[in-house]
Protein backbone atom coordinates (compact mmCIF):
# COMPACT_ATOMS: atom_id res chain seq x y z
CA UNK A 1 0.00 0.00 0.00
CA UNK A 2 1.23 3.50 -0.84
CA UNK A 3 1.97 5.98 1.89
CA UNK A 4 1.16 9.61 1.13
CA UNK A 5 4.62 10.36 -0.31
CA UNK A 6 4.51 7.27 -2.54
CA UNK A 7 1.07 8.20 -3.86
CA UNK A 8 2.17 11.79 -4.54
CA UNK A 9 5.31 10.62 -6.32
CA UNK A 10 3.21 8.19 -8.37
CA UNK A 11 1.00 11.12 -9.48
CA UNK A 12 4.10 13.06 -10.57
CA UNK A 13 5.44 9.99 -12.40
CA UNK A 14 2.12 9.53 -14.24
CA UNK A 15 2.01 13.23 -15.20
CA UNK A 16 5.60 13.20 -16.49
CA UNK A 17 4.91 9.99 -18.40
CA UNK A 18 2.00 11.66 -20.20
CA UNK A 19 4.22 14.64 -21.06
CA UNK A 20 6.98 12.33 -22.25
CA UNK A 21 4.49 10.59 -24.54
CA UNK A 22 3.30 14.00 -25.84
CA UNK A 23 -0.14 13.19 -24.41
CA UNK A 24 -0.82 16.80 -23.43
CA UNK A 25 -4.57 16.30 -23.06
CA UNK A 26 -3.93 13.35 -20.76
CA UNK A 27 -1.46 15.38 -18.68
CA UNK A 28 -3.88 18.32 -18.49
CA UNK A 29 -6.59 15.96 -17.21
CA UNK A 30 -4.39 15.29 -14.16
CA UNK A 31 -4.25 18.99 -13.21
CA UNK A 32 -6.24 20.17 -10.17
CA UNK A 33 -9.44 22.12 -10.84
CA UNK A 34 -8.18 25.55 -9.67
CA UNK A 35 -5.27 25.39 -12.15
CA UNK A 36 -7.03 24.01 -15.22
CA UNK A 37 -7.65 27.44 -16.75
CA UNK A 38 -3.92 28.17 -16.96
CA UNK A 39 -2.40 24.69 -17.20
CA UNK A 40 -4.05 23.43 -20.36
CA UNK A 41 -3.08 20.91 -23.01
CA UNK A 42 -2.01 23.86 -25.20
CA UNK A 43 0.15 25.45 -22.50
CA UNK A 44 1.78 22.10 -21.71
CA UNK A 45 2.47 21.51 -25.39
CA UNK A 46 4.00 24.99 -25.73
CA UNK A 47 6.34 24.28 -22.82
CA UNK A 48 7.31 20.65 -23.43
CA UNK A 49 6.99 19.96 -27.17
CA UNK A 50 10.30 21.73 -27.77
CA UNK A 51 12.25 18.96 -26.05
CA UNK A 52 13.39 16.13 -28.32
CA UNK A 53 12.11 12.67 -27.46
CA UNK A 54 12.58 10.17 -26.01
CA UNK A 55 13.00 11.58 -22.52
CA UNK A 56 14.05 10.21 -19.24
CA UNK A 57 12.76 11.81 -16.08
CA UNK A 58 13.38 11.49 -12.38
CA UNK A 59 11.97 12.84 -9.14
CA UNK A 60 15.06 14.26 -7.45
CA UNK A 61 13.48 15.47 -4.21
CA UNK A 62 10.02 15.81 -2.77
CA UNK A 63 8.41 17.40 0.25
CA UNK A 64 4.84 16.77 1.33
CA UNK A 65 4.62 18.74 4.56
CA UNK A 66 1.05 18.93 5.78
CA UNK A 67 -0.08 15.72 4.11
CA UNK A 68 -2.40 17.42 1.64
CA UNK A 69 0.04 19.48 -0.44
CA UNK A 70 3.63 19.32 -1.53
CA UNK A 71 6.33 19.88 -4.09
CA UNK A 72 8.51 17.59 -6.16
CA UNK A 73 11.69 18.68 -7.91
CA UNK A 74 12.13 16.76 -11.15
CA UNK A 75 14.67 16.50 -13.93
CA UNK A 76 13.65 15.86 -17.52
CA UNK A 77 16.49 14.75 -19.80
CA UNK A 78 15.52 14.99 -23.48
CA UNK A 79 17.33 12.93 -26.12
CA UNK A 80 20.62 14.59 -27.01
CA UNK A 81 19.83 17.74 -25.01
CA UNK A 82 20.65 19.25 -21.65
CA UNK A 83 18.71 18.20 -18.59
CA UNK A 84 15.83 20.48 -17.61
CA UNK A 85 14.74 21.07 -14.02
CA UNK A 86 11.14 21.67 -12.98
CA UNK A 87 9.21 22.01 -9.76
CA UNK A 88 5.81 20.31 -9.55
CA UNK A 89 3.25 21.47 -7.00
CA UNK A 90 0.56 19.03 -5.86
CA UNK A 91 -2.54 18.86 -3.68
CA UNK A 92 -4.41 15.89 -2.27
CA UNK A 93 -8.15 16.45 -2.14
CA UNK A 94 -9.46 13.11 -3.39
CA UNK A 95 -6.17 11.75 -4.66
CA UNK A 96 -2.99 13.61 -5.59
CA UNK A 97 -3.27 16.08 -8.47
CA UNK A 98 -0.76 18.36 -10.15
CA UNK A 99 -1.47 22.05 -9.52
CA UNK A 100 1.62 23.73 -10.89
CA UNK A 101 4.70 23.00 -12.94
CA UNK A 102 7.39 25.65 -13.17
CA UNK A 103 10.85 25.76 -14.64
CA UNK A 104 13.59 25.44 -12.03
CA UNK A 105 13.64 23.90 -8.59
CA UNK A 106 12.04 25.36 -5.49
Secondary structure, 3 states (H helix, E strand, C coil): CCCHHHHHHHHHHHHHHHHHCCCHHHHHCCECHHHCCCCCHHHHHHHHCCCCCCEEEEEEEEECCCCCEEEEEEEEEECCCCEEEEEEEEEECCCEEEEEEEECCC
